């Protein structure tokens, strides 16, 4: 059934098959690798398992006819959203991953912060950990900011769910901060009330469209 659905999608839309192949490579990578020496390595992993989803989605969602943005910039924003989401997953699941013997954090940045895998496995929230996490969260937010530039360029039917996804996922980072950076034993999540409040905010952004949102930002 899934093969038939994928075949139908590829037939109907100008979908590039490479991101699908790259996602499979990401699954293979997860089987043989549980540490990442630096952010370049981690970024590549995030691309494989999540950035690819953004690249797969744009041809199906479509770019708004009135958009003046280049297709490349929209695809780059979609890629950034995938990276942002995966980085958020990683920061949310530090404790859970550690219990499985996995550390999805740049080893060189941990060392620079005076931290190691053992600090993660011990699950102690220290000032060193808080400072380290602040930098990781800051970077994830930068990717969300980059993603925002492209969401408004999508077709009108696609903007609302993508805005909702972006706004909701970004709030997970707020929750990590609210938990005093304890992502070892506390799982960061967005409560039902905040989710409901995010939907009209996402809808408000979605109905503006490319040109109106650009004018508002310019002001």
Backbone bond lengths (Angstrom), bond angles and torsions (degrees), N, CA, C in turn:
res aa  C-N    CA-C-N  psi(-1)  N-CA   C-N-CA  omega(-1)  CA-C   N-CA-C  phi
1 X - - - 1.469 - - 1.525 111.12 -
2 X 1.339 116.15 -44.77 1.453 119.69 -177.68 1.527 111.22 -66.44
3 X 1.319 116.46 -38.58 1.456 119.54 177.81 1.519 110.56 -61.98
4 X 1.334 116.14 -39.81 1.459 120.74 179.59 1.524 110.40 -65.51
5 X 1.336 116.07 -41.30 1.467 120.29 179.59 1.523 110.67 -64.62
6 X 1.319 116.30 -43.36 1.463 120.13 179.22 1.520 110.89 -65.17
7 X 1.314 115.65 -42.17 1.467 119.94 178.97 1.520 110.58 -60.84
8 X 1.327 116.39 -41.08 1.468 121.05 179.37 1.531 110.65 -64.62
9 X 1.346 116.28 -41.37 1.467 120.83 -179.88 1.523 111.39 -64.40
10 X 1.320 116.11 -44.93 1.461 120.83 -179.67 1.521 111.10 -64.58
11 X 1.333 115.80 -31.53 1.464 120.42 179.03 1.529 111.48 -72.54
12 X 1.340 115.98 -39.43 1.464 120.71 -174.58 1.523 113.64 -82.36
13 X 1.330 116.80 -29.65 1.465 120.20 -172.83 1.533 110.53 -123.80
14 X 1.338 116.72 154.78 1.479 120.47 -179.18 1.528 111.92 -77.87
15 X 1.319 115.67 62.71 1.464 121.53 -175.26 1.528 110.86 -85.85
16 X 1.312 115.89 131.38 1.467 121.64 175.23 1.527 108.34 -82.94
17 X 1.300 118.49 129.71 1.458 121.80 -176.32 1.526 112.86 -76.19
18 X 1.332 117.87 -17.92 1.470 120.50 -175.05 1.530 113.56 -59.44
19 X 1.343 119.95 -43.74 1.465 118.64 178.41 1.527 113.34 -58.36
20 X 1.327 117.69 -32.10 1.460 120.50 177.50 1.529 110.11 -65.46
21 X 1.321 115.84 -42.88 1.467 120.70 177.96 1.529 110.58 -64.66
22 X 1.336 115.27 -39.13 1.462 119.48 -179.77 1.527 111.28 -66.17
23 X 1.328 117.32 -36.64 1.464 120.21 177.92 1.528 111.00 -62.81
24 X 1.317 116.02 -40.82 1.469 120.17 177.04 1.527 110.12 -61.81
25 X 1.330 116.02 -39.46 1.468 120.05 177.06 1.522 110.60 -62.15
26 X 1.339 117.08 -36.15 1.457 120.90 177.47 1.517 111.95 -63.57
27 X 1.323 116.88 -38.60 1.465 120.92 177.33 1.523 110.62 -65.19
28 X 1.316 115.85 -39.57 1.465 120.03 177.13 1.527 110.74 -65.00
29 X 1.342 114.97 -40.23 1.462 120.23 -179.64 1.522 110.69 -60.82
30 X 1.328 116.31 -39.22 1.462 121.09 -179.57 1.525 112.13 -63.63
31 X 1.308 116.75 -25.49 1.463 120.80 -179.24 1.525 112.54 -77.47
32 X 1.323 116.39 -26.19 1.462 118.89 -173.95 1.529 114.23 -116.06
33 X 1.327 117.70 -4.09 1.470 119.71 -174.54 1.523 110.03 -135.51
34 X 1.322 117.07 130.98 1.467 121.23 179.46 1.527 112.30 -129.90
35 X 1.334 117.22 6.80 1.461 122.64 176.77 1.526 109.13 -137.84
36 X 1.341 115.62 149.84 1.464 121.12 -179.69 1.526 108.20 -130.76
37 X 1.315 116.00 119.44 1.463 121.29 -172.20 1.520 113.23 -65.49
38 X 1.324 117.08 -34.57 1.460 121.06 -176.61 1.521 109.49 -153.12
39 X 1.329 115.69 177.48 1.461 118.53 -175.96 1.521 112.03 -69.50
40 X 1.308 117.99 -29.47 1.467 119.46 177.34 1.527 110.64 -58.46
41 X 1.328 116.37 -43.29 1.465 120.40 177.80 1.524 110.66 -66.18
42 X 1.325 116.36 -42.61 1.459 120.26 -179.46 1.525 111.00 -66.51
43 X 1.322 116.32 -39.22 1.467 120.49 178.12 1.525 110.22 -59.75
44 X 1.322 116.91 -43.49 1.460 120.14 179.96 1.525 110.73 -61.78
45 X 1.331 116.43 -41.38 1.464 120.08 176.71 1.528 110.41 -61.80
46 X 1.340 116.47 -46.08 1.472 120.78 179.43 1.525 110.96 -60.88
47 X 1.328 116.07 -37.64 1.465 119.30 176.56 1.520 110.34 -62.10
48 X 1.318 116.20 -48.30 1.458 120.30 -177.18 1.530 112.30 -58.15
49 X 1.337 116.76 -46.19 1.465 119.20 -171.07 1.528 114.29 -93.19
50 X 1.339 118.17 -16.63 1.467 119.31 -176.03 1.522 114.06 -138.48
51 X 1.324 117.29 -40.27 1.461 119.05 178.01 1.513 111.54 -59.48
52 X 1.320 115.63 -34.14 1.466 120.53 178.46 1.521 112.15 -59.70
53 X 1.332 116.06 -33.58 1.469 119.88 -179.54 1.526 110.36 -61.85
54 X 1.331 116.06 -41.01 1.457 119.62 177.34 1.511 112.00 -61.54
55 X 1.333 116.19 -43.44 1.467 120.13 -179.80 1.522 111.63 -67.12
56 X 1.330 117.22 -32.73 1.462 120.84 177.17 1.531 111.58 -70.03
57 X 1.332 115.48 -32.68 1.466 120.39 -170.43 1.524 114.33 -80.04
58 X 1.325 117.19 -35.20 1.467 119.83 -174.69 1.527 113.31 -55.99
59 X 1.336 119.78 -45.54 1.471 118.75 -179.52 1.522 112.90 -61.67
60 X 1.333 116.77 -30.92 1.464 121.00 -179.76 1.524 110.61 -79.97
61 X 1.314 116.98 -43.59 1.466 121.01 -179.55 1.520 111.92 -70.08
62 X 1.308 116.28 -37.59 1.456 120.37 178.28 1.518 113.55 85.60
63 X 1.318 115.56 151.65 1.461 122.60 176.00 1.524 108.01 -99.48
64 X 1.325 116.50 138.02 1.465 121.20 -177.80 1.527 111.16 -58.28
65 X 1.343 117.74 136.41 1.471 120.88 179.64 1.525 112.87 -57.88
66 X 1.343 115.83 -31.78 1.467 119.78 -177.61 1.533 112.71 -85.09
67 X 1.321 117.11 -2.54 1.461 120.53 -179.47 1.526 110.93 -67.44
68 X 1.315 115.31 137.17 1.463 120.97 176.59 1.529 111.53 -103.73
69 X 1.325 115.30 2.08 1.464 120.07 179.91 1.520 110.35 -76.71
70 X 1.305 116.21 151.97 1.459 119.82 176.51 1.523 109.37 -74.21
71 X 1.317 115.92 151.38 1.464 120.27 177.82 1.525 110.00 -59.19
72 X 1.321 116.16 -37.04 1.466 120.34 -179.38 1.522 111.38 -60.42
73 X 1.332 117.12 -41.89 1.461 120.32 -178.71 1.524 111.26 -67.49
74 X 1.334 117.01 -35.00 1.465 120.60 178.35 1.526 110.03 -68.55
75 X 1.318 116.40 -42.57 1.466 120.17 177.67 1.531 110.67 -64.36
76 X 1.322 116.93 -39.15 1.465 120.14 178.48 1.524 111.08 -63.66
77 X 1.329 116.46 -38.02 1.461 120.54 178.00 1.526 110.93 -67.47
78 X 1.329 116.43 -39.20 1.465 120.64 177.68 1.526 110.56 -64.26
79 X 1.314 115.42 -39.93 1.463 120.55 176.17 1.523 110.11 -62.43
80 X 1.332 116.96 -43.27 1.465 121.59 179.79 1.521 111.47 -61.60
81 X 1.340 116.97 -37.46 1.463 119.89 179.00 1.528 110.62 -65.47
82 X 1.316 116.25 -41.40 1.458 119.25 176.95 1.517 111.83 -62.00
83 X 1.337 116.62 -43.20 1.465 120.99 178.41 1.526 110.22 -63.14
84 X 1.335 116.65 -44.66 1.466 121.25 -179.94 1.521 111.14 -60.41
85 X 1.328 116.50 -44.28 1.463 120.36 179.99 1.522 111.48 -62.66
86 X 1.331 116.38 -43.09 1.463 119.13 -178.54 1.523 111.69 -69.54
87 X 1.325 117.54 -39.61 1.465 119.87 175.63 1.525 110.42 -60.69
88 X 1.328 116.16 -38.63 1.463 120.50 177.57 1.523 110.68 -64.93
89 X 1.325 116.83 -42.77 1.469 120.46 175.43 1.526 110.90 -56.03
90 X 1.321 115.32 -46.06 1.465 120.82 -177.90 1.524 110.84 -61.78
91 X 1.329 116.98 -45.60 1.461 120.77 -178.53 1.522 111.47 -68.85
92 X 1.308 116.87 -34.09 1.469 120.81 177.42 1.530 111.40 -68.35
93 X 1.338 116.68 -36.73 1.467 121.49 -169.17 1.524 114.22 -102.93
94 X 1.326 118.18 21.59 1.469 120.32 -176.96 1.528 111.60 -54.29
95 X 1.323 116.79 -49.13 1.461 120.56 -178.33 1.513 112.69 -64.66
96 X 1.317 116.00 -45.12 1.465 120.95 179.84 1.526 111.04 -61.81
97 X 1.326 116.52 -43.56 1.466 120.17 178.99 1.529 111.15 -66.07
98 X 1.338 116.28 -38.71 1.468 120.01 -179.82 1.520 111.01 -61.85
99 X 1.320 116.84 -37.80 1.465 119.93 179.02 1.529 111.82 -66.66
100 X 1.310 115.91 -16.06 1.463 120.96 175.57 1.528 111.61 -100.31
101 X 1.332 115.11 6.96 1.456 119.67 178.55 1.511 114.31 78.18
102 X 1.328 116.87 20.22 1.458 120.90 -176.36 1.535 110.13 -116.73
103 X 1.329 115.95 141.53 1.467 121.68 177.83 1.522 107.99 -131.74
104 X 1.328 116.16 107.05 1.465 121.32 -179.53 1.528 110.42 -97.92
105 X 1.311 116.31 50.94 1.458 121.87 179.11 1.525 108.19 -131.47
106 X 1.335 117.98 145.40 1.469 120.21 -177.91 1.530 111.47 -61.35
107 X 1.325 116.38 120.49 1.461 121.05 -177.09 1.526 112.07 -62.40
108 X 1.326 117.26 -37.74 1.467 119.04 -178.74 1.521 111.67 -68.01
109 X 1.332 116.76 -33.86 1.462 120.09 179.25 1.529 110.96 -74.46
110 X 1.326 116.44 -34.29 1.466 119.86 173.99 1.526 110.09 -61.18
111 X 1.332 115.39 -47.45 1.469 120.13 -178.91 1.524 111.25 -62.05
112 X 1.321 116.62 -41.10 1.464 120.96 179.63 1.523 111.03 -62.79
113 X 1.337 116.10 -31.03 1.466 121.04 179.52 1.526 112.01 -85.37
114 X 1.344 116.23 1.16 1.460 119.81 -179.14 1.506 112.93 78.77
115 X 1.330 116.53 26.76 1.462 122.08 -177.22 1.523 110.22 -120.82
116 X 1.318 115.41 162.83 1.461 121.16 177.92 1.523 109.23 -145.76
117 X 1.314 116.15 177.37 1.461 120.36 177.07 1.524 111.12 -57.71
118 X 1.328 116.63 -36.72 1.465 120.36 -178.40 1.524 111.63 -62.19
119 X 1.322 116.48 -35.05 1.469 119.65 176.88 1.522 110.52 -64.41
120 X 1.317 115.79 -37.04 1.463 120.27 179.05 1.523 110.29 -70.57
121 X 1.329 116.47 -43.28 1.460 119.85 -179.37 1.530 111.85 -66.27
122 X 1.330 116.93 -28.70 1.469 120.06 178.38 1.524 111.50 -74.52
123 X 1.335 116.15 -24.92 1.459 120.42 175.18 1.514 114.79 70.42
124 X 1.311 117.49 30.50 1.463 120.88 179.59 1.524 110.81 -98.42
125 X 1.329 115.74 129.24 1.468 121.10 177.74 1.523 108.23 -88.03
126 X 1.307 115.98 108.45 1.464 122.04 -179.67 1.528 109.38 -115.69
127 X 1.312 116.28 172.73 1.465 119.45 176.97 1.526 110.92 -62.29
128 X 1.333 116.10 -36.62 1.465 119.10 176.97 1.520 110.44 -60.57
129 X 1.328 115.84 -42.33 1.469 119.85 -179.76 1.520 110.83 -66.28
130 X 1.325 116.46 -43.50 1.465 120.12 179.84 1.530 110.44 -59.32
131 X 1.311 116.64 -46.40 1.467 120.04 -179.85 1.522 111.30 -63.70
132 X 1.320 116.24 -40.44 1.463 120.49 177.68 1.522 110.55 -61.88
133 X 1.326 116.19 -45.62 1.462 120.53 -178.17 1.523 111.60 -65.88
134 X 1.308 117.54 -34.34 1.468 120.05 177.82 1.523 110.44 -58.71
135 X 1.319 116.49 -41.71 1.463 120.23 178.46 1.515 112.39 -67.33
136 X 1.333 117.31 -39.60 1.460 121.19 179.64 1.531 111.10 -66.37
137 X 1.325 115.96 -41.13 1.466 120.74 178.65 1.523 110.43 -66.66
138 X 1.322 116.13 -40.31 1.466 120.29 178.90 1.533 110.66 -58.75
139 X 1.304 116.35 -42.23 1.464 120.23 -179.95 1.531 110.99 -67.06
140 X 1.313 117.35 -42.27 1.468 119.97 178.53 1.523 110.63 -60.31
141 X 1.325 116.48 -40.51 1.467 120.13 179.18 1.526 111.36 -65.54
142 X 1.305 117.19 -32.86 1.467 120.18 177.32 1.527 110.63 -62.06
143 X 1.321 116.36 -38.23 1.461 119.42 178.10 1.526 110.90 -70.32
144 X 1.332 117.43 -36.84 1.468 119.50 174.87 1.529 110.46 -62.41
145 X 1.332 116.57 -42.00 1.466 120.43 178.36 1.528 110.69 -60.76
146 X 1.317 116.38 -40.96 1.464 120.94 178.26 1.524 110.47 -64.70
147 X 1.323 116.15 -38.17 1.467 120.78 -179.25 1.526 111.76 -65.59
148 X 1.328 116.39 -34.80 1.466 120.25 -178.45 1.526 111.99 -57.15
149 X 1.316 116.68 -31.40 1.463 120.65 -176.52 1.524 112.27 -63.37
150 X 1.318 116.93 -22.00 1.457 119.48 -176.38 1.510 115.46 -104.95
151 X 1.339 117.58 -21.14 1.469 119.52 -175.43 1.521 111.33 -61.52
152 X 1.319 116.55 -41.48 1.469 120.39 -178.11 1.522 112.59 -67.65
153 X 1.337 116.82 -13.84 1.466 120.50 -179.29 1.531 112.48 -88.71
154 X 1.325 117.06 -7.18 1.464 120.45 -179.77 1.520 110.92 -74.03
155 X 1.311 116.54 165.97 1.465 121.17 177.94 1.524 109.57 -61.08
156 X 1.314 116.98 154.20 1.463 121.77 -174.53 1.526 112.70 -59.28
157 X 1.325 117.46 -34.03 1.466 120.87 -178.55 1.524 112.43 -71.64
158 X 1.311 116.75 -19.07 1.470 120.74 -174.56 1.522 113.76 -101.44
159 X 1.319 117.24 -18.43 1.470 119.27 -171.05 1.524 113.59 -65.69
160 X 1.328 118.57 -42.10 1.465 120.38 -174.54 1.530 112.64 -60.33
161 X 1.341 119.50 -53.51 1.470 118.24 -179.38 1.522 113.41 -61.93
162 X 1.325 116.98 -33.32 1.467 118.82 -179.78 1.525 110.49 -72.18
163 X 1.339 116.60 -42.35 1.464 119.15 176.01 1.524 110.31 -61.10
164 X 1.334 116.82 -42.34 1.466 120.51 -179.95 1.522 110.68 -60.92
165 X 1.320 115.70 -44.60 1.462 120.31 178.70 1.523 111.08 -60.26
166 X 1.320 116.26 -45.51 1.465 120.72 -178.43 1.528 111.35 -63.19
167 X 1.327 116.54 -48.84 1.461 120.11 -177.00 1.524 111.74 -65.45
168 X 1.334 116.50 -40.40 1.461 120.28 -179.40 1.524 111.58 -68.48
169 X 1.309 116.08 -44.95 1.464 119.27 -177.24 1.520 111.30 -67.01
170 X 1.316 116.46 -36.88 1.464 119.48 -179.86 1.529 110.99 -64.11
171 X 1.329 116.88 -28.76 1.459 120.26 179.76 1.525 113.01 -70.04
172 X 1.331 116.83 -17.67 1.466 119.32 174.81 1.526 109.48 -62.26
173 X 1.321 116.34 -36.00 1.465 120.35 177.36 1.527 110.49 -63.78
174 X 1.338 116.34 -39.64 1.467 120.38 176.32 1.523 110.28 -60.80
175 X 1.326 115.78 -38.76 1.462 121.03 -178.68 1.527 111.62 -67.14
176 X 1.332 116.51 -37.20 1.473 119.67 176.21 1.529 109.58 -60.97
177 X 1.320 116.22 -42.75 1.467 120.60 178.03 1.527 110.57 -64.09
178 X 1.333 116.21 -42.00 1.464 120.62 -179.81 1.527 111.60 -63.93
179 X 1.330 116.44 -27.85 1.471 121.58 177.16 1.527 112.14 -84.81
180 X 1.325 116.80 13.93 1.470 122.62 -178.94 1.525 111.32 58.58
181 X 1.329 115.11 36.76 1.470 122.83 176.26 1.533 113.22 64.47
182 X 1.331 115.92 20.69 1.466 119.76 175.78 1.526 108.72 -87.75
183 X 1.313 115.82 86.08 1.461 120.21 175.04 1.528 110.49 -103.41
184 X 1.337 114.80 21.81 1.462 120.92 174.70 1.529 110.79 -90.51
185 X 1.325 115.67 -47.02 1.469 120.02 -175.97 1.524 113.01 -120.19
186 X 1.329 116.90 -10.02 1.463 120.71 177.95 1.524 109.45 -113.09
187 X 1.314 115.63 129.51 1.464 119.43 179.61 1.524 109.24 -93.55
188 X 1.299 116.64 122.20 1.464 121.61 178.90 1.524 109.77 -76.05
189 X 1.314 115.69 132.63 1.459 119.67 178.47 1.524 109.47 -151.03
190 X 1.321 115.32 165.87 1.461 121.78 177.90 1.520 107.78 -103.41
191 X 1.320 117.12 121.58 1.456 121.49 -178.17 1.523 112.94 -68.55
192 X 1.330 115.73 165.22 1.464 121.16 -176.66 1.529 112.22 -59.45
193 X 1.330 116.49 -41.39 1.468 119.70 -178.27 1.528 110.80 -61.78
194 X 1.330 116.23 -45.30 1.465 119.75 179.65 1.525 111.14 -66.07
195 X 1.325 116.09 -35.37 1.461 119.24 177.78 1.527 110.38 -62.46
196 X 1.328 115.50 -45.56 1.465 119.74 -179.08 1.527 111.28 -64.26
197 X 1.323 116.49 -38.69 1.462 120.10 179.45 1.526 111.83 -69.27
198 X 1.321 116.19 -26.94 1.466 120.05 -178.68 1.520 112.40 -73.77
199 X 1.328 116.98 -27.96 1.464 120.04 -175.48 1.527 112.96 -63.53
200 X 1.356 119.01 -48.55 1.473 117.34 177.15 1.526 112.79 -65.03
201 X 1.336 116.84 -32.68 1.469 119.66 177.13 1.523 110.04 -63.90
202 X 1.331 115.56 -42.06 1.468 120.18 178.24 1.524 110.58 -65.80
203 X 1.328 116.17 -39.85 1.470 120.10 -179.86 1.526 110.36 -64.96
204 X 1.332 115.62 -40.11 1.457 119.69 179.10 1.516 112.09 -60.08
205 X 1.304 116.59 -40.08 1.467 119.75 177.56 1.520 110.78 -71.04
206 X 1.324 115.67 -36.82 1.465 120.13 -175.69 1.524 112.66 -65.24
207 X 1.327 117.16 -38.12 1.464 119.30 -175.10 1.527 112.47 -76.67
208 X 1.323 117.22 -14.05 1.463 119.14 -179.18 1.522 112.37 -68.61
209 X 1.322 116.14 -39.78 1.458 118.58 -178.89 1.516 111.90 79.38
210 X 1.318 117.08 173.04 1.469 122.14 -173.56 1.522 114.67 -59.07
211 X 1.314 117.32 -53.56 1.462 120.32 -171.27 1.525 112.27 -69.63
212 X 1.346 117.39 -42.23 1.460 120.79 -178.23 1.518 111.31 -66.68
213 X 1.336 116.85 -41.27 1.457 120.02 -179.97 1.521 110.65 -66.90
214 X 1.316 116.87 -37.91 1.464 120.99 178.45 1.525 110.67 -62.39
215 X 1.344 116.85 -41.75 1.461 121.05 179.04 1.524 111.32 -63.99
216 X 1.358 116.21 -39.19 1.462 120.01 -179.47 1.526 110.95 -66.00
217 X 1.340 116.21 -41.71 1.463 120.73 179.21 1.521 110.57 -64.78
218 X 1.348 116.63 -37.70 1.463 121.73 -179.07 1.524 111.46 -64.13
219 X 1.325 116.47 -32.44 1.456 120.03 179.59 1.523 111.87 -70.84
